[in-house]
Structures are given as C-alpha cells and as structure tokens.
C-alpha cells in the first residue's frame, strides 16, 4: 500500500526543494545583481545585496567595447550547427545499437563514453596543429566540428537509452508492412521518441553554448563565440567584476530564456521511460 503524503511531509519536501533551487540559482542571481553595480560597489565589503547604486552603465560599456551581436551570432551558428550534425549522426547510430546490436555494442558504448574522461588539454596540441594545417583556426566550421565531436558520445548514449525503452514489436510491425529503414526512423521511431530527442537536442545546445576550453583555444576574433566575449574582460590590469558580470549576463541570457521556455519538454525527456 502506497504511503500517503501528509501536509507536514509535503511542506518539508517543498521547502527543501525551494532551498536547494535557491542555492543553485544564487550564483546566477548574484552575477545579475553585480552587473548593475559600479566597480566600487562590486568590491564592497561586506557585499551589498540590494541597497547599492543601480546603474546600466556596464552594459553600455560592454556593448561599446565588444560586438555582442557578432559573438552571439557565432554562438548560435556553432552551437546550432554542431547540434544538428550531432543529431544526424547520433540518431542512426543509437538506432543501430538499440535495435540491431552486435557483440561489441556495449564495448563500443563504453569506449565512446571513456573519451569524455580524458582531459581536453591532453589532445589540444595535436588538434591545434591539425586545425592550423587545414586553415580551421578561428573559423565557425572548425568550432562546429570540435563541438560536435566533443558532445557526440553523450548524445549517442542518451538517445540509445531512450530508444531502448521503445518496444521492438512496433518496429518489427512497421518492417512487416514494408517500411524501409529511413521510413522506420522518420515515421515510426522519431515520433515515439520526441521527448527523448528534444531533451537530448536541448542538452547538446546548452553544452555547446557553454563550451569554453575549445572556443578559447581555437578562436580569437572572427569566429569567437560568447565564451570568448566573456573571457575578454579578464585582463593583466585585473578583473572588472561589474563589467565581467554584465558580459556574462548578456552571454547566458539567450540560453536561460531557451531553457525556461523548454523546461517542461526537457524534464519530460529526461524522465522518458522512467515510469512504465
């Protein structure tokens, strides 16, 4: 018999959830507040939470110093392009591993995931030399390739997990009706796995948007995304906390808005197949 949730238990659980959520969100909130402070207020001790001189000057300085729109366009192209290519590769790969596995499928999945355990700095030099020789340094194409390859193992793993929850009988019935592999993928599998595909796509966009290591090392100006835009406010003269916070807020705003409007789809996809 299922245990009933009492009002006290519900209140404690809700309060704990709000507390954890606030703790996680507080650094973002503090960054946003700091972006509206002067540099003096940003370094004030003790820290000033709400009672300070509010100003939007930092945003004007940031936009005047750097071309925010260009960096934002680069982020959209690199994150979106790498996500599209990764999904086009990952969906057929996950389908093959889920519905036509071989003896080496599990070993292949573990090997793919193991590549994420290697520090990126360990392969920076060879990748940098390859990019230099193929004229891919500071290009959008170069960033799209490295971001796609970097996130591909996670994308395939997630899609493989979602596809395993779909009954094979449905696909076998489609094959008996004469469906080709392409039709099976497009008209049978994809509609049934929409939550999983959508959550994987959103997660890949977030990972690509927030990637800093490769973007800082493989781009400088022409293809520099918003992560490079943020890093430009760390200079030998020191850190300008208020301006750095303004730049960071402008950089994360698009992805925060995307995550806010797609949170239901993201949660639905992450719990896809959890309850049968």
C-alpha positions as CSV (number, residue, x, y, z in Angstrom):
1,X,0.0,0.0,0.0
2,X,1.4,3.4,-1.0
3,X,2.3,5.7,1.8
4,X,0.1,8.9,1.7
5,X,1.8,12.2,1.8
6,X,0.9,14.2,4.9
7,X,0.7,18.0,4.8
8,X,3.8,18.3,7.0
9,X,5.8,15.9,4.8
10,X,4.6,17.9,1.7
11,X,5.6,21.2,3.3
12,X,9.0,20.0,4.3
13,X,9.6,18.5,0.9
14,X,8.5,21.6,-0.9
15,X,10.6,23.9,1.4
16,X,13.7,21.7,0.9
17,X,13.2,21.8,-2.9
18,X,12.9,25.6,-2.9
19,X,16.0,25.8,-0.7
20,X,18.1,23.6,-3.0
21,X,16.8,25.5,-6.0
22,X,17.7,28.9,-4.4
23,X,21.2,27.7,-3.5
24,X,21.8,26.5,-7.1
25,X,20.4,29.7,-8.6
26,X,22.0,32.1,-6.2
27,X,25.4,32.5,-8.1
28,X,23.4,33.5,-11.2
29,X,21.3,35.9,-9.2
30,X,24.4,37.4,-7.6
31,X,26.1,37.8,-11.1
32,X,23.0,39.6,-12.4
33,X,22.9,41.9,-9.4
34,X,26.6,42.7,-9.7
35,X,26.1,43.6,-13.4
36,X,24.0,46.6,-12.2
37,X,26.7,47.8,-9.7
38,X,29.5,50.2,-10.1
39,X,33.0,48.7,-9.8
40,X,33.3,50.2,-6.3
41,X,30.1,48.6,-5.2
42,X,31.1,45.3,-6.8
43,X,34.2,45.1,-4.5
44,X,32.4,46.5,-1.4
45,X,32.9,44.7,1.9
46,X,30.6,43.5,3.3
47,X,28.9,42.7,0.0
48,X,25.8,44.8,-0.9
49,X,22.9,42.7,-1.9
50,X,20.1,45.2,-2.8
51,X,21.0,48.5,-1.3
52,X,23.5,49.9,-3.8
53,X,23.6,52.4,-6.6
54,X,21.9,50.7,-9.5
55,X,23.3,51.5,-13.0
56,X,23.2,50.2,-16.5
57,X,26.5,51.7,-17.5
58,X,28.3,48.4,-17.5
59,X,26.0,47.1,-20.3
60,X,26.7,50.2,-22.4
61,X,30.5,49.8,-21.9
62,X,30.4,46.1,-22.7
63,X,28.5,46.7,-26.0
64,X,30.7,49.6,-26.9
65,X,33.9,47.7,-26.3
66,X,32.9,44.4,-27.9
67,X,30.5,43.5,-30.7
68,X,28.0,41.5,-28.7
69,X,25.8,40.7,-31.7
70,X,28.7,39.2,-33.7
71,X,29.7,37.0,-30.8
72,X,26.0,36.0,-30.2
73,X,25.7,35.1,-33.9
74,X,28.8,33.0,-33.7
75,X,27.4,31.2,-30.7
76,X,24.1,30.5,-32.4
77,X,25.9,29.1,-35.5
78,X,28.4,27.0,-33.7
79,X,26.0,25.6,-31.1
80,X,23.2,25.1,-33.6
81,X,25.4,23.7,-36.3
82,X,27.2,21.2,-34.0
83,X,23.8,20.1,-32.6
84,X,22.2,19.5,-36.0
85,X,25.2,17.5,-37.2
86,X,25.5,15.5,-33.9
87,X,21.8,14.6,-34.1
88,X,22.0,13.5,-37.7
89,X,24.9,11.2,-36.7
90,X,23.6,10.1,-33.3
91,X,20.0,9.1,-34.2
92,X,21.0,6.4,-36.8
93,X,23.9,5.3,-34.5
94,X,21.7,4.9,-31.5
95,X,19.0,3.2,-33.5
96,X,21.6,0.6,-34.8
97,X,22.9,0.0,-31.2
98,X,19.5,-0.3,-29.7
99,X,17.7,-2.4,-32.3
100,X,20.5,-4.2,-34.2
101,X,23.1,-4.7,-31.5
102,X,26.3,-6.7,-32.1
103,X,28.6,-8.5,-29.7
104,X,30.7,-5.3,-29.5
105,X,27.9,-2.8,-28.9
106,X,28.4,-2.5,-25.2
107,X,32.2,-2.2,-25.6
108,X,31.7,0.5,-28.3
109,X,29.4,2.5,-26.0
110,X,31.8,2.2,-23.1
111,X,34.7,3.2,-25.3
112,X,32.8,6.3,-26.6
113,X,31.9,7.3,-23.1
114,X,35.5,6.8,-22.0
115,X,36.7,9.5,-24.4
116,X,34.8,12.1,-22.2
117,X,37.0,11.1,-19.3
118,X,40.2,12.3,-21.0
119,X,41.2,15.9,-20.2
120,X,40.8,18.1,-23.3
121,X,44.2,19.7,-22.7
122,X,45.7,16.3,-23.4
123,X,44.8,16.5,-27.1
124,X,45.0,20.3,-27.5
125,X,48.3,20.3,-29.3
126,X,47.6,17.7,-32.0
127,X,44.1,19.2,-32.6
128,X,45.6,22.7,-32.8
129,X,48.2,21.6,-35.3
130,X,45.6,19.8,-37.4
131,X,43.4,22.9,-37.4
132,X,46.4,25.1,-38.3
133,X,47.3,22.9,-41.3
134,X,43.7,22.8,-42.6
135,X,43.1,26.5,-42.0
136,X,40.3,25.8,-39.5
137,X,41.7,28.1,-36.7
138,X,39.3,30.9,-35.8
139,X,36.6,29.6,-38.2
140,X,33.0,28.7,-37.4
141,X,33.4,25.4,-39.2
142,X,36.3,24.4,-37.0
143,X,34.3,25.1,-33.9
144,X,31.3,23.3,-35.2
145,X,33.4,20.2,-35.8
146,X,35.1,20.1,-32.5
147,X,31.9,20.8,-30.5
148,X,30.1,18.1,-32.4
149,X,32.7,15.5,-31.8
150,X,33.1,16.5,-28.2
151,X,29.4,16.1,-27.4
152,X,28.6,13.2,-29.7
153,X,29.3,10.4,-27.1
154,X,26.8,11.9,-24.7
155,X,24.2,12.4,-27.4
156,X,24.5,8.8,-28.6
157,X,24.3,7.5,-25.1
158,X,21.2,9.5,-24.2
159,X,19.4,8.5,-27.5
160,X,20.4,4.9,-27.0
161,X,18.9,4.9,-23.5
162,X,15.6,6.4,-24.9
163,X,15.4,4.1,-27.8
164,X,15.8,1.0,-25.6
165,X,12.5,1.9,-23.9
166,X,10.6,1.6,-27.2
167,X,9.1,-1.8,-27.8
168,X,10.8,-3.6,-30.7
169,X,7.5,-5.1,-31.7
170,X,6.3,-1.8,-33.1
171,X,9.4,-1.5,-35.3
172,X,9.0,-5.1,-36.4
173,X,5.4,-4.5,-37.4
174,X,6.5,-1.5,-39.4
175,X,9.0,-3.6,-41.2
176,X,6.4,-6.3,-42.0
177,X,4.3,-3.5,-43.5
178,X,7.2,-2.7,-45.9
179,X,8.8,0.2,-44.1
180,X,12.3,0.9,-45.1
181,X,15.0,1.8,-42.5
182,X,14.6,5.5,-43.4
183,X,10.8,5.4,-43.0
184,X,11.2,3.5,-39.8
185,X,13.4,6.2,-38.4
186,X,11.4,9.1,-39.6
187,X,7.8,8.0,-39.3
188,X,7.9,5.4,-36.5
189,X,10.8,5.9,-34.2
190,X,11.2,9.6,-34.2
191,X,7.5,10.4,-33.3
192,X,7.6,7.9,-30.4
193,X,10.9,9.3,-29.1
194,X,10.1,13.0,-29.4
195,X,10.6,13.8,-25.7
196,X,14.0,12.0,-25.6
197,X,15.2,13.5,-28.9
198,X,14.1,17.0,-27.8
199,X,15.8,16.8,-24.4
200,X,19.0,15.5,-26.0
201,X,18.9,18.3,-28.5
202,X,18.4,20.9,-25.8
203,X,21.2,19.5,-23.7
204,X,23.6,19.4,-26.6
205,X,22.8,23.1,-27.4
206,X,23.5,24.0,-23.8
207,X,26.8,22.1,-23.7
208,X,27.9,23.6,-27.0
209,X,26.8,27.1,-26.0
210,X,28.7,26.9,-22.7
211,X,31.9,25.3,-24.0
212,X,34.9,27.5,-23.2
213,X,38.0,25.4,-23.5
214,X,37.9,24.7,-27.2
215,X,36.4,28.1,-28.1
216,X,39.1,30.0,-26.2
217,X,42.0,28.0,-27.8
218,X,40.7,27.6,-31.3
219,X,39.2,31.0,-32.0
220,X,40.2,34.6,-31.4
221,X,38.1,37.2,-33.3
222,X,36.3,36.2,-36.4
223,X,34.5,33.1,-35.1
224,X,34.8,33.9,-31.4
225,X,31.5,33.0,-29.6
226,X,30.2,34.5,-26.3
227,X,32.5,32.4,-24.1
228,X,35.4,34.3,-25.7
229,X,33.4,37.5,-25.3
230,X,33.3,36.9,-21.5
231,X,36.9,36.0,-21.2
232,X,38.0,39.3,-22.8
233,X,37.1,41.0,-19.5
234,X,39.9,39.3,-17.7
235,X,43.0,41.5,-18.4
236,X,46.5,41.9,-17.0
237,X,45.2,45.0,-15.1
238,X,42.8,42.9,-13.1
239,X,39.2,41.7,-13.2
240,X,36.5,44.2,-13.8
241,X,33.8,42.4,-11.8
242,X,30.8,44.6,-12.7
243,X,31.6,44.6,-16.4
244,X,32.5,40.9,-16.3
245,X,29.1,40.2,-14.7
246,X,27.3,42.3,-17.3
247,X,29.1,40.4,-20.1
248,X,28.3,37.1,-18.5
249,X,24.7,38.0,-18.1
250,X,24.4,39.0,-21.7
251,X,26.1,35.8,-22.7
252,X,23.8,33.4,-20.7
253,X,20.6,35.3,-21.2
254,X,19.7,33.6,-24.5
255,X,20.3,30.1,-23.2
256,X,18.5,30.9,-19.9
257,X,15.4,32.0,-21.9
258,X,15.6,28.9,-24.1
259,X,15.8,26.7,-21.0
260,X,13.0,28.5,-19.2
261,X,10.6,28.1,-22.1
262,X,11.6,24.5,-22.8
263,X,11.9,23.2,-19.2
264,X,8.7,21.1,-19.4
265,X,10.0,19.3,-22.6
266,X,13.4,18.9,-21.0
267,X,12.1,17.4,-17.8
268,X,9.7,15.2,-19.8
269,X,12.5,13.9,-21.9
270,X,14.9,13.3,-19.0
271,X,12.2,11.2,-17.3
272,X,11.2,9.4,-20.6
273,X,10.8,5.7,-19.9
274,X,11.3,6.1,-16.1
275,X,7.7,5.0,-15.4
276,X,6.1,2.2,-17.4
